Amino acid sequence: DCHGAHDIRPASEPRSRVHPQQVATTCGTCHSNETIMKKYGLGTDQVAGYEKSVHGLSVSSGRDLSSPTCNDCHGDHGALPPTVESSFAVCGHCHVHNRELYASSRKRAAFDDLGEPGCVACHGHHEILAPSEEMLSLDPDSYCADCHDDDGSEASTAILRMRASLDSLRLALERGEIALDEAEQKGMYVTEIRFDLQEPRQRLVRARTEVHGFTAAAVEEICGEGQALADSVIHAAQGALDEYRFRRSGLAVATLLISAFAWALYRKIRTLD
């Protein structure tokens, strides 16, 4: 049923039914069949959700065949539905630092008490979308609002603090990119300055990961470091733009002086004639 009958191929071959790009279709043969799933009281939207997920899109496009597909999370031959604990372990197999932060956070005990798999509670099961700062919000349709109210509590304050820090660093990076693009378009050499933008960009990645520790101060510290680095890049880019403007001014003055000298020379020659 999974490998085929006479057309069994190695899993590494793209035409194999168990090749990473084919596994979801193979599993969907049963799991997208309403007649079969009705016997077990299960839905049939797993494959459709996975295909829209960040993992599914990565695999189907061929960008990263190491991204998880059905058997990576559920197992190969002994496939079982992940439990609260196994779900945490499954996600942590790839997202190691996220797992470590979550494991030492207060949220883990809270989710365990509720019988909620920590990762799944915020990111979903099969339709796992690419995370963004918008996930940290107390808006009615946000993930955080499922458990927290905008009531000024310690938890809601921490959510807003982390979001503000991430937004501030992201906007600083955008300002840096805009300033560098403008300087480059004007012919200034900014390759080395642009390279310096990698450090604050890495800080943003670290800060996004640090969110899984649910400690606002830790996120703010990393974002603060990134903000200082980004501001330095913006300052350097502005310096390149100032130099451009100085050169333009100098060129204008030089052109004016040369023109005046040429006119005076012309008058002198006419006088001599």
Secondary structure, 3 states (H helix, E strand, C coil): CCCCCCCCCCCCCCCCCCCCCCHHHHHHHHHCCHHHHHCCCCCCCHHHHHHHCHHHHHHHCCCCCCCCCHHHHHCCCCCCCCCHHHHHHHHHHHCHHHHHHHHCCHHHHHHHHHCCCHHHHHHCCCCCCCCCHHHCCCCCCCCHHHCCCCCCCHHHHHHHHHHHHHHHHHHHHHHHHHHHHHHHHCCCCCHHHHHCCHHHHHHHHHHHHHHHHCCHHHHHHHHHHHHHHHHHHHHHHHHHHHHHHHHHHHHHHHHHHHHHHHHHHHHHHHHHC
